[in-house]
Amino acid sequence: MPVSPRDSESTTCRDPGCFNLVKQSPRGRRRYYCSDPCGTRYRRSAPSADTDNDAFAEASLAELNRLTGQFDLSGDSPEEDLALIVECEKVWKDLKTAVVLQSRDSRMRMPEIAKLLHTSPTTLARSLDSAPDRRKRRLSTEPGVRVPEQSRPQRHPAPGPPRARRPQGGTGDMDGAAPGSGPAATLASALSHLHRRSGSTYRTLGLEVGVDPSYISRAVSGERIPSWPVTRRLALALAADPEEILPLWRSARGYDTAPGGAAGLQAALRGLRTAAASPDTDMLVERTRLTQEQITEAFTGRVLPDWDTTSAIVAALNGQPELLRPLWISARAAVLAHGTGSTCTISAGAFG
C-alpha cells in the first residue's frame, strides 16, 4: 500500500546519539531508525513496561499467597474454601499473564513460550488481548492488599479445636449459617460488642484478618458463623482473648463444650459476659442475688463455684446454663482429680 508523499520524506534516526537520516520507502511500514543496530539500541532505550510487568507479577503472587493462606481445609466451612478457589483461579490467570509478559520482555519468542505452556501461539496471543487492562487493574489495587506490609500469615495461626461429638439438634456445623437466636446469636453478640468497643472498620478488620470486609460484617451481624481460624484471627484483631470466644464458637457450631478445667469454665463465663456487653459486678449482683465475692471468684478466682452459682451467672448473662453444664462437670472432675481448689457444697443431682 503506497504511503503519502509526506510519509516518503526523510526523518532523523531515533537511536540516541545517531543523527543519520532515515529514507522512507514509498511502500511498507514507516521506519524510525537507519539500521538494525540502531533499531536495537532504540528499542532498549525506549520506555517499556518491564518494570510494570515485574510489579504485576509480584502483586499477583502476593495476592495468591494471601488467598491460599485463608484455606481452612478442616471440612468445617467448605463453602468458604470453594469461594476462595474461584478467587485463586482469577489471580492465577493474572500471574500467568504477568510471567508471559516478563518472558516477552526478556526477548523470548511467542512460539517458545507457547510450547513451554503446552498451548498454541494463537491461543497464547489471544489470551494476552486483555493483559494491559488486567495489569492496570491489579496494580491499582489498594495498598496493603496487593503487597501486604506484614509478613504472610501462617496457614493456620493456631490449630483449630478438636472436633467433638455433635449433640442432637446442633446447628451451624454444615453450612455455617447462623440462626437468629441461641448460641449463634450469643457468638454474634460477643463479636458485635468487641467490634463496637474497638472502633475498627470492617475494611480494617478485613485486611487484618485476611477476609473480605463483607464477610466480617456478616459474622458480626450473626448472618454467618466463621470457621475457627477466622474467628480466632478476628478475636485477636479485636483485642480479645480467643480462649474466651472458643466456647461460644463451639456452642454456635453445635459442638459439645470442650473440656478445659476451671480455667476453661472461667473463660466461657468471661465470653458470655462480653456477649452481654460486659455488665459490671454490681449489675450482676442485682440480677443474681449473689455476693460480689461469689461473682468475682466465678470469673477469675481459684475457687470453683457450685452449679447453682454458675447457672445463675450464666442466666444473668443471657446464656443457656445447660450448654455450659458439661464444662462445669469437667472442671469439677478436674478439681477432684487433682485435689486442688474448693467448691461450695453441691448435690449429686448437679452431675445429671
Sequence and secondary structure as in RCSB ss.txt:
>XXXX:A:sequence
MPVSPRDSESTTCRDPGCFNLVKQSPRGRRRYYCSDPCGTRYRRSAPSADTDNDAFAEASLAELNRLTGQFDLSG
DSPEEDLALIVECEKVWKDLKTAVVLQSRDSRMRMPEIAKLLHTSPTTLARSLDSAPDRRKRRLSTEPGVRVPEQ
SRPQRHPAPGPPRARRPQGGTGDMDGAAPGSGPAATLASALSHLHRRSGSTYRTLGLEVGVDPSYISRAVSGERI
PSWPVTRRLALALAADPEEILPLWRSARGYDTAPGGAAGLQAALRGLRTAAASPDTDMLVERTRLTQEQITEAFT
GRVLPDWDTTSAIVAALNGQPELLRPLWISARAAVLAHGTGSTCTISAGAFG
>XXXX:A:secstr
 B  TTTTS EE  STT   EE   SBSS   SSSHHHHHHHHHHS  SHHHHHHHHHHHHHHHHHHHTT   SS
S HHHHHHHHHHHHHHHHHHHHHHHHHHHHTT  HHHHHHHTTS HHHHHHHTTTHHHHHHHHHTS TTTSS SS
    S SS         TT  STTT B  SSSHHHHHHHHHHHHHHHHT  HHHHHHHHTS HHHHHHHHHTSB 
  HHHHHHHHHHTT  HHHHHHHHHHHHT      HHHHHHHHHHHHHHHTT   HHHHHHHH   HHHHHHHHH
 SSB  HHHHHHHHHHTT  HHHHHHHHHHHHHHHHHHT S B    GGGG 
